[in-house]
Amino acid sequence: MPYPRIRIEDAAHHTGEPVEIAGWLYNLRKSGKIVFPLLRDGTGIMQCVAVKANLDEALFETLKNLTQESALILRGKLRAEQRAPGGYEMDVEGAEIVDRVPESDPYPITPKEHGPDFLMDHRHLWLRSKRQHSVIRVRHEVIKAVRDYFDSHGFTLVDTPIFTPAACEGTTTLFEVNYFDDEKVFLTQSGQLYNEADAMAFGKVYCFGPTFRAEKSKTRRHLTEFWMVEPEMAYATLDDVKQLAEDLIVFVVGRVLENRRTELQALERDISKLETVKAPFPRMSYDDAVKALQARGSEIQWGGDFGGPDETMITEGLDRPLLVDRYPTQVKAFYFEPDPDRPELALGVDVIAPEGYGELIGGGQRIHNLNLLLKRLEEHKLPPEAFNWYIDLRKYGSVPHAGFGMGIERFVAWMCGLEHIRETIPYPRMLYRTRP
């Protein structure tokens, strides 16, 4: 009788049935004439029970001496077992060894403690561990939830280019690339500028892709390559951005709690700290935030941008993210609309996560007046010819518009309770790491 192949995560639908599972040996326990192979298949871990009396002797000996991460297919009947990982076990009736890892060159990641550099050097293998598996599945859930939110709220996905001719956030953090015929282009810092053009065509849009920042930073919050989702809305203001940011965060956190509790538990995440993330979020102005930080001992002065310690300090005691708006224009990018009542302030907002995870979202209202945009480009010493198409947007039907960017990796770090952002992306790129 053939054994239909199933995934471990679907075991509950096949109790009592003969099935086969293809995967890799995660671990192996032995007890006399019984062997307990732990099989992983990418969707979960299944404890299997191989009894010597029920198997060919040669096969039993092969299973008994199998090495970690050997590839194999196990066949047998499933049964419920509350004490087993995932709540189900397989009574092994047959097996096929697809590839045995040799003892002479064993799997390098063992149950012993390894340092972070060793694990990062073996990132391509470290992803197989239960902890890393849990992180990446939470990442998957966050990305899916983000897409579902925008797709169900009238936004159109419009992809923006990776190669760009001009800076978005500033010229000092660009990766320069040699293009054809000695032309210089840059890896994108953000899809926002193109997204503004898209919003003028479609009304509400978002882009979602990799972005690059050549910051020589070694903090636990920074990567040189990361993924960012960026919504942009025509006929929108700063207040619309704040409402959208709050709604999105509540939606995504709720989806993670709904679908990834098992992974959060495997990561030993304090789930109660995510269950309190409900609307409304606390809000304060930059002016008030500076006063609050100074009262708590920060040396920040009005006009300065918040550093990581400031972001941690300002959210102490909060059980949900904080919205801080109206930063000085001098610490914001050239495209921010000034506050009409106080032109020295930008109509921008940062959404800062509690527990020391820093800025999740940054955005605001964009300049829609042609003359003001030209003035800002000059003040920031940016060449107008590189922004001709962007300037066109202010000539042909310009309207107030607004949007933001949300980095996926920081959001995942917060969801998972991770100390360092490097675990939130399959293959992190940092100041001194480009491999594997």
Secondary structure, DSSP 8 states (H G I E B T S, - for coil): ----B--GGGGGGGTTSEEEEEEEEEEEEEETTEEEEEEE-SS-EEEEEEEGGGS-HHHHHHHHT--TT-EEEEEEEEEE-TTSGGGEEEEEEEEEEEE---TTS--S--SS---HHHHHHTHHHHTTSHHHHHHHHHHHHHHHHHHHHHHTTT-EE----SEESS-SS-GGG--EEE-GGG-EEEE-S-SHHHHHHHHHHHSEEEEEEEEE------STT--SEEEEEEEEEES--HHHHHHHHHHHHHHHHHHHHHH-HHHHHHTT--THHHHT--SS--EEEHHHHHHHHHHTT----TT----HHHHHHHTTT-SS-EEEE--BGGGS-TTB-B-SS-TTBBSEEEEEETTTTEEEEEEEEE---HHHHHHHHHHTT--GGGGHHHHHTTTSS---EEEEEEEHHHHHHHHHT-S-GGGGSSS--BTTB---
